[in-house]
Amino acid sequence: MYVAESKRYDSMQYRRSGRSGIQLPAISLGLWHNFGGVDHFENCRAMLRRAFDLGITHFDLANNYGPPYGSAEETFGQIFKKDFLPYRDELIISTKAGYDMWPGPYGDLGSRKYLLASLDQSLKRMGIAYVDIFYHHRPDPDTPMEESLGALDTAVRSGRALYAGISNYDAEQASRATKILRDLGTPCLIHQPKYSMFVREPEKGLLDVLGKEGVGSIVFSPLAQGLLTNRYLQGIPSDSRAARDFFLKKKDVGEDKLTKIRSLNEIAKQRGQTLAEMAVAWVLRDPRVTSALVGTSKVSQVDDNVAALKNLKFSAEELSKIDGLLAGNPSSQNPR
Ligand SMILES: NC(=O)c1ccc[n+]([C@@H]2O[C@H](COP(=O)([O-])OP(=O)(O)OC[C@H]3O[C@@H](n4cnc5c(N)ncnc54)[C@H](OP(=O)(O)O)[C@@H]3O)[C@@H](O)[C@H]2O)c1
């Protein structure tokens, strides 16, 4: 029987999500990869246990995580029943709908029909009565935002979710969405954008909107799917995401990228960190970022990512070095 580590709350840091009552762990664990029906159940279980033992109270899912679609929720449900049932009130479990899930016009995008049916399916697969956060996974340009967000409001009012979230909305869409949700009486708890040293879009207005509106942010793929780690320094390992050549392509690990990754790795070393630790610390340097949402394929990666919390501070010189080398500007790599 699993008994959670008694010291699990001693070293994790918790950050308030915007102006809400919810605090999230600075590092959260996502189940997009490595938790599907094709993956090794005991490895999934070991990663979830280790994460919780280290104070990671938040697990992030979506209807179509797998493969096959839905199977990450099923895996999570089985592990939840075996290990986490006594800890339900210590956990923030999220799921989403917005990408393709089942055939036909009602299994994708942003209709009220799709979102609420999908949430019911997710709850059944996970074997839980409610999720803590239900997200609209991406904006749907052909459905009125009021309809998609109205479905989140219904999810909350009906008790199937405690909070509403949005993901992949740009700054302007997020600004509209927070107003609509506030008017509905279900304030937006959190936004889930992609953000890392390699993907800087949220800096172009989105984080400003979230800061102003008092909405939290949980940033996904802070390790750029593994590129911002030591994983690819010596080529493409056969058990890596890039080796599968699907969501992360082999061509994404080109010489140009590797040159930047190696230079970033040198900066990380000077900070006494692994590159993964520095990449996690880098997204958390902005106080508007509530949580870094990482994925893992091994227990050791959970440990490594949490170790980032030992050093979250960057000097102005380090930040400018990083910006310089990411911009491919060698002169700013050594600022005077
Ligand atoms: N809202 C959205 O649209 C959206 C989209 C994508 C993701 N997400 C969420 O964000 C979560 C994280 O996304 P992600 O998996 O792309 O995040 P990520 O943290 O950028 O990448 C995770 C991958 O990096 C490698 N890795 C992790 N820690 C490592 C370490 N310490 N050292 C070496 N390698 C390490 C592993 O790759 P290997 O598997 O190769 O070992 C792992 O699978 C997802 O699970 C999901 O919950 C949301």
The ligand as an ORCA input file, in Angstrom:
! r2SCAN-3c Opt
* xyz 0 1
  N      -2.460     22.874    -23.311
  C      -1.813     22.315    -24.320
  O      -2.133     22.498    -25.494
  C      -0.636     21.415    -24.002
  C       0.232     21.019    -25.024
  C       1.331     20.245    -24.673
  C       1.542     19.873    -23.340
  N       0.646     20.256    -22.385
  C       0.827     19.852    -20.973
  O       2.150     20.119    -20.566
  C       2.746     18.919    -20.071
  C       4.215     18.940    -20.334
  O       4.482     18.988    -21.742
  P       5.799     18.333    -22.289
  O       5.796     16.879    -21.924
  O       5.955     18.730    -23.703
  O       6.876     19.095    -21.342
  P       8.416     19.238    -21.252
  O       8.674     19.218    -19.797
  O       8.872     20.390    -22.054
  O       9.031     17.919    -21.940
  C       8.938     16.679    -21.288
  C      10.002     15.727    -21.833
  O      11.299     16.243    -21.572
  C      12.161     15.196    -21.155
  N      12.567     15.482    -19.775
  C      11.800     15.899    -18.747
  N      12.537     16.136    -17.662
  C      13.810     15.862    -18.002
  C      15.024     15.916    -17.296
  N      15.072     16.337    -16.035
  N      16.172     15.558    -17.951
  C      16.145     15.126    -19.237
  N      14.999     15.062    -19.966
  C      13.847     15.432    -19.345
  C      11.382     13.906    -21.288
  O      11.610     13.452    -22.595
  P      11.781     11.903    -22.953
  O      10.368     11.393    -22.967
  O      12.432     11.936    -24.277
  O      12.599     11.300    -21.858
  C       9.961     14.381    -21.138
  O       9.034     13.503    -21.737
  C       1.979     17.800    -20.793
  O       2.079     16.558    -20.141
  C       0.588     18.365    -20.753
  O       0.034     18.158    -19.471
  C      -0.422     21.029    -22.700
*
